[in-house]
Amino acid sequence: MAGANNTIILKKPGSQQLMSPGIVSVLDPSGFDTVTARYIEQITANEVTKKYAPASTGTGLACPVAGGTMILMGASDTADLPGGCCEYTITWRGLLTTITGRNTQVTKTRSVRERLFDNITGIPNVTGPVKARLLELQSGMTVRQIVTVEPSPPNTSDQNQTAPVTGVTNPAKGYTVVNTVVTHCYPHGWICYSWQSEQPIPGIWFVTAEYKFEHPTSSG
């Protein structure tokens, strides 16, 4: 696009043309996704900053990779060039999916919690009482959302916490140990152990919450 006299000419005046490396998508399974695109346009760097301000919407401002909820984060790496042109990078951040309109990402997890007992009975295929180390499987999930209303942390005062998303089956209790003191858990159900709300742009919040399922009672 550059001639010997360093004059830059776009194919169409005022048009936006992709430059190397073009459109780059970065999918983050443990966080929020990003899409960047490098363009050249007959516009000044100052005008680029205003035109592609964070959270702007409209023709030419939508994420070039369709699907999900992607928020315009603004322009960066602007460089004024000869001929009244500017080269710049635009970044979008959010949840990139193939399901149109989806703005929630759920990651299911499974962890192990260890319990030590000096004198228990009820272990399968073992004649008790015995000393034992029991491993409890604990189900969990991480939920990521993009919202336009300031969110509040999950309420943990209710006795039986429900799953943060629909269609989730509560995990069954793995085993019951006899000859031990029963420990009650309050509250129980899907307990939020970690919650974070980030507002990178006024009026847009990126929320991440981690949940674990706690049974009403446990042994020991």
Contacts in CASP RR format, 6 or more apart in sequence:
PFRMAT RR
TARGET T0000
AUTHOR 0000-0000-0000
METHOD contacts of the structure
MODEL  1
MAGANNTIILKKPGSQQLMSPGIVSVLDPSGFDTVTARYIEQITANEVTK
KYAPASTGTGLACPVAGGTMILMGASDTADLPGGCCEYTITWRGLLTTIT
GRNTQVTKTRSVRERLFDNITGIPNVTGPVKARLLELQSGMTVRQIVTVE
PSPPNTSDQNQTAPVTGVTNPAKGYTVVNTVVTHCYPHGWICYSWQSEQP
IPGIWFVTAEYKFEHPTSSG
1 8 0 8 1.000
1 9 0 8 1.000
1 10 0 8 1.000
1 17 0 8 1.000
1 40 0 8 1.000
2 8 0 8 1.000
2 82 0 8 1.000
3 9 0 8 1.000
6 82 0 8 1.000
7 82 0 8 1.000
7 83 0 8 1.000
8 40 0 8 1.000
8 81 0 8 1.000
8 82 0 8 1.000
8 83 0 8 1.000
8 84 0 8 1.000
8 85 0 8 1.000
9 83 0 8 1.000
10 17 0 8 1.000
10 40 0 8 1.000
10 41 0 8 1.000
10 42 0 8 1.000
10 85 0 8 1.000
11 17 0 8 1.000
13 42 0 8 1.000
14 41 0 8 1.000
14 42 0 8 1.000
14 43 0 8 1.000
15 41 0 8 1.000
15 42 0 8 1.000
16 39 0 8 1.000
16 40 0 8 1.000
16 41 0 8 1.000
16 60 0 8 1.000
17 39 0 8 1.000
17 40 0 8 1.000
17 41 0 8 1.000
18 37 0 8 1.000
18 38 0 8 1.000
18 39 0 8 1.000
19 38 0 8 1.000
19 39 0 8 1.000
19 40 0 8 1.000
19 87 0 8 1.000
20 38 0 8 1.000
21 38 0 8 1.000
22 37 0 8 1.000
22 38 0 8 1.000
23 35 0 8 1.000
23 36 0 8 1.000
23 37 0 8 1.000
23 64 0 8 1.000
23 65 0 8 1.000
24 35 0 8 1.000
24 36 0 8 1.000
24 37 0 8 1.000
25 33 0 8 1.000
25 34 0 8 1.000
25 35 0 8 1.000
25 65 0 8 1.000
25 96 0 8 1.000
26 33 0 8 1.000
26 34 0 8 1.000
26 35 0 8 1.000
26 36 0 8 1.000
27 33 0 8 1.000
27 96 0 8 1.000
28 34 0 8 1.000
29 107 0 8 1.000
30 107 0 8 1.000
30 142 0 8 1.000
31 105 0 8 1.000
31 144 0 8 1.000
31 208 0 8 1.000
32 93 0 8 1.000
32 94 0 8 1.000
32 95 0 8 1.000
32 144 0 8 1.000
32 146 0 8 1.000
32 206 0 8 1.000
33 70 0 8 1.000
33 93 0 8 1.000
33 94 0 8 1.000
33 95 0 8 1.000
33 96 0 8 1.000
34 91 0 8 1.000
34 92 0 8 1.000
34 93 0 8 1.000
34 94 0 8 1.000
35 63 0 8 1.000
35 64 0 8 1.000
35 65 0 8 1.000
35 70 0 8 1.000
35 91 0 8 1.000
35 92 0 8 1.000
35 93 0 8 1.000
35 96 0 8 1.000
36 89 0 8 1.000
36 90 0 8 1.000
36 91 0 8 1.000
36 92 0 8 1.000
37 64 0 8 1.000
37 89 0 8 1.000
37 90 0 8 1.000
38 77 0 8 1.000
38 87 0 8 1.000
38 88 0 8 1.000
38 89 0 8 1.000
39 87 0 8 1.000
39 88 0 8 1.000
39 89 0 8 1.000
39 90 0 8 1.000
40 81 0 8 1.000
40 85 0 8 1.000
40 86 0 8 1.000
40 87 0 8 1.000
40 88 0 8 1.000
41 48 0 8 1.000
41 85 0 8 1.000
41 86 0 8 1.000
41 88 0 8 1.000
42 83 0 8 1.000
42 84 0 8 1.000
42 85 0 8 1.000
43 51 0 8 1.000
43 84 0 8 1.000
43 85 0 8 1.000
43 86 0 8 1.000
44 80 0 8 1.000
44 84 0 8 1.000
44 86 0 8 1.000
45 78 0 8 1.000
45 79 0 8 1.000
45 80 0 8 1.000
45 86 0 8 1.000
45 88 0 8 1.000
47 86 0 8 1.000
48 75 0 8 1.000
48 78 0 8 1.000
48 86 0 8 1.000
48 88 0 8 1.000
49 75 0 8 1.000
49 78 0 8 1.000
51 75 0 8 1.000
52 61 0 8 1.000
52 72 0 8 1.000
52 74 0 8 1.000
52 75 0 8 1.000
52 88 0 8 1.000
52 90 0 8 1.000
53 72 0 8 1.000
53 74 0 8 1.000
54 71 0 8 1.000
54 72 0 8 1.000
54 73 0 8 1.000
54 74 0 8 1.000
54 200 0 8 1.000
54 201 0 8 1.000
55 71 0 8 1.000
55 72 0 8 1.000
55 201 0 8 1.000
55 202 0 8 1.000
55 203 0 8 1.000
55 204 0 8 1.000
56 72 0 8 1.000
56 74 0 8 1.000
57 72 0 8 1.000
61 72 0 8 1.000
62 70 0 8 1.000
63 70 0 8 1.000
63 72 0 8 1.000
63 92 0 8 1.000
63 96 0 8 1.000
65 92 0 8 1.000
65 96 0 8 1.000
66 100 0 8 1.000
67 96 0 8 1.000
67 97 0 8 1.000
67 98 0 8 1.000
67 99 0 8 1.000
67 100 0 8 1.000
67 101 0 8 1.000
67 102 0 8 1.000
68 94 0 8 1.000
68 95 0 8 1.000
68 96 0 8 1.000
68 97 0 8 1.000
68 99 0 8 1.000
68 100 0 8 1.000
68 101 0 8 1.000
68 102 0 8 1.000
68 103 0 8 1.000
69 94 0 8 1.000
69 95 0 8 1.000
69 101 0 8 1.000
69 102 0 8 1.000
69 103 0 8 1.000
69 146 0 8 1.000
70 92 0 8 1.000
70 93 0 8 1.000
70 94 0 8 1.000
70 95 0 8 1.000
70 96 0 8 1.000
71 92 0 8 1.000
71 93 0 8 1.000
71 94 0 8 1.000
71 146 0 8 1.000
71 201 0 8 1.000
71 204 0 8 1.000
72 90 0 8 1.000
72 91 0 8 1.000
72 92 0 8 1.000
73 91 0 8 1.000
73 92 0 8 1.000
73 93 0 8 1.000
73 200 0 8 1.000
73 201 0 8 1.000
74 90 0 8 1.000
74 91 0 8 1.000
75 88 0 8 1.000
75 89 0 8 1.000
75 90 0 8 1.000
75 91 0 8 1.000
76 88 0 8 1.000
76 89 0 8 1.000
76 90 0 8 1.000
76 91 0 8 1.000
77 87 0 8 1.000
77 88 0 8 1.000
77 89 0 8 1.000
78 86 0 8 1.000
78 87 0 8 1.000
78 88 0 8 1.000
79 86 0 8 1.000
79 87 0 8 1.000
79 88 0 8 1.000
80 86 0 8 1.000
81 87 0 8 1.000
93 200 0 8 1.000
93 206 0 8 1.000
94 146 0 8 1.000
94 206 0 8 1.000
95 102 0 8 1.000
95 103 0 8 1.000
95 104 0 8 1.000
95 105 0 8 1.000
95 144 0 8 1.000
95 146 0 8 1.000
97 105 0 8 1.000
103 145 0 8 1.000
103 146 0 8 1.000
103 147 0 8 1.000
104 143 0 8 1.000
104 144 0 8 1.000
104 145 0 8 1.000
104 165 0 8 1.000
105 143 0 8 1.000
105 144 0 8 1.000
105 145 0 8 1.000
106 141 0 8 1.000
106 142 0 8 1.000
106 143 0 8 1.000
106 144 0 8 1.000
106 165 0 8 1.000
107 141 0 8 1.000
107 142 0 8 1.000
107 143 0 8 1.000
107 144 0 8 1.000
108 139 0 8 1.000
108 140 0 8 1.000
108 141 0 8 1.000
109 139 0 8 1.000
109 140 0 8 1.000
109 141 0 8 1.000
109 142 0 8 1.000
110 137 0 8 1.000
110 138 0 8 1.000
110 139 0 8 1.000
110 140 0 8 1.000
111 137 0 8 1.000
111 138 0 8 1.000
111 140 0 8 1.000
111 212 0 8 1.000
112 135 0 8 1.000
112 136 0 8 1.000
112 137 0 8 1.000
112 138 0 8 1.000
113 135 0 8 1.000
113 136 0 8 1.000
113 138 0 8 1.000
114 133 0 8 1.000
114 134 0 8 1.000
114 135 0 8 1.000
114 136 0 8 1.000
115 133 0 8 1.000
115 134 0 8 1.000
115 135 0 8 1.000
115 136 0 8 1.000
115 218 0 8 1.000
115 219 0 8 1.000
115 220 0 8 1.000
116 132 0 8 1.000
116 133 0 8 1.000
116 134 0 8 1.000
117 131 0 8 1.000
117 132 0 8 1.000
117 133 0 8 1.000
117 134 0 8 1.000
117 177 0 8 1.000
117 180 0 8 1.000
117 219 0 8 1.000
117 220 0 8 1.000
118 131 0 8 1.000
119 129 0 8 1.000
119 130 0 8 1.000
119 131 0 8 1.000
119 179 0 8 1.000
120 128 0 8 1.000
120 129 0 8 1.000
120 130 0 8 1.000
120 131 0 8 1.000
120 132 0 8 1.000
120 177 0 8 1.000
120 178 0 8 1.000
120 179 0 8 1.000
120 180 0 8 1.000
120 219 0 8 1.000
121 128 0 8 1.000
121 129 0 8 1.000
121 130 0 8 1.000
121 177 0 8 1.000
121 178 0 8 1.000
121 179 0 8 1.000
122 128 0 8 1.000
122 177 0 8 1.000
122 178 0 8 1.000
122 179 0 8 1.000
123 130 0 8 1.000
123 132 0 8 1.000
123 134 0 8 1.000
123 177 0 8 1.000
124 175 0 8 1.000
126 132 0 8 1.000
129 179 0 8 1.000
134 175 0 8 1.000
134 177 0 8 1.000
134 219 0 8 1.000
136 174 0 8 1.000
136 218 0 8 1.000
137 171 0 8 1.000
137 174 0 8 1.000
138 212 0 8 1.000
138 213 0 8 1.000
139 171 0 8 1.000
139 212 0 8 1.000
139 213 0 8 1.000
140 190 0 8 1.000
140 210 0 8 1.000
140 211 0 8 1.000
140 212 0 8 1.000
140 213 0 8 1.000
141 163 0 8 1.000
141 164 0 8 1.000
141 165 0 8 1.000
141 168 0 8 1.000
141 190 0 8 1.000
141 210 0 8 1.000
141 211 0 8 1.000
142 208 0 8 1.000
142 209 0 8 1.000
142 210 0 8 1.000
142 211 0 8 1.000
143 164 0 8 1.000
143 165 0 8 1.000
143 207 0 8 1.000
143 208 0 8 1.000
143 209 0 8 1.000
143 210 0 8 1.000
143 211 0 8 1.000
144 206 0 8 1.000
144 207 0 8 1.000
144 208 0 8 1.000
145 151 0 8 1.000
145 206 0 8 1.000
145 207 0 8 1.000
146 204 0 8 1.000
146 205 0 8 1.000
146 206 0 8 1.000
146 207 0 8 1.000
147 204 0 8 1.000
147 205 0 8 1.000
147 207 0 8 1.000
148 203 0 8 1.000
148 204 0 8 1.000
148 205 0 8 1.000
149 205 0 8 1.000
150 197 0 8 1.000
150 199 0 8 1.000
150 203 0 8 1.000
150 205 0 8 1.000
151 197 0 8 1.000
151 205 0 8 1.000
151 207 0 8 1.000
153 192 0 8 1.000
153 195 0 8 1.000
153 197 0 8 1.000
154 161 0 8 1.000
154 164 0 8 1.000
154 192 0 8 1.000
154 195 0 8 1.000
154 209 0 8 1.000
156 187 0 8 1.000
156 191 0 8 1.000
156 192 0 8 1.000
157 187 0 8 1.000
158 187 0 8 1.000
159 186 0 8 1.000
159 187 0 8 1.000
159 188 0 8 1.000
160 187 0 8 1.000
160 188 0 8 1.000
160 189 0 8 1.000
160 216 0 8 1.000
161 187 0 8 1.000
161 188 0 8 1.000
161 189 0 8 1.000
161 190 0 8 1.000
161 191 0 8 1.000
161 192 0 8 1.000
162 189 0 8 1.000
162 190 0 8 1.000
163 170 0 8 1.000
163 190 0 8 1.000
163 211 0 8 1.000
164 190 0 8 1.000
164 192 0 8 1.000
164 209 0 8 1.000
164 211 0 8 1.000
168 190 0 8 1.000
170 189 0 8 1.000
170 190 0 8 1.000
170 213 0 8 1.000
171 213 0 8 1.000
173 215 0 8 1.000
176 219 0 8 1.000
177 219 0 8 1.000
177 220 0 8 1.000
180 219 0 8 1.000
180 220 0 8 1.000
181 219 0 8 1.000
181 220 0 8 1.000
182 217 0 8 1.000
182 218 0 8 1.000
182 219 0 8 1.000
182 220 0 8 1.000
183 217 0 8 1.000
183 218 0 8 1.000
183 219 0 8 1.000
183 220 0 8 1.000
184 216 0 8 1.000
184 217 0 8 1.000
185 214 0 8 1.000
185 215 0 8 1.000
185 216 0 8 1.000
185 217 0 8 1.000
185 218 0 8 1.000
187 214 0 8 1.000
188 214 0 8 1.000
188 215 0 8 1.000
188 216 0 8 1.000
189 213 0 8 1.000
189 214 0 8 1.000
189 215 0 8 1.000
189 216 0 8 1.000
190 211 0 8 1.000
190 212 0 8 1.000
190 213 0 8 1.000
191 211 0 8 1.000
191 212 0 8 1.000
191 213 0 8 1.000
191 214 0 8 1.000
192 209 0 8 1.000
192 210 0 8 1.000
192 211 0 8 1.000
193 210 0 8 1.000
193 211 0 8 1.000
193 212 0 8 1.000
194 208 0 8 1.000
194 209 0 8 1.000
194 210 0 8 1.000
195 207 0 8 1.000
195 208 0 8 1.000
195 209 0 8 1.000
195 210 0 8 1.000
196 207 0 8 1.000
196 208 0 8 1.000
196 209 0 8 1.000
197 205 0 8 1.000
197 206 0 8 1.000
197 207 0 8 1.000
198 205 0 8 1.000
198 206 0 8 1.000
198 207 0 8 1.000
198 208 0 8 1.000
199 205 0 8 1.000
199 206 0 8 1.000
200 206 0 8 1.000
END
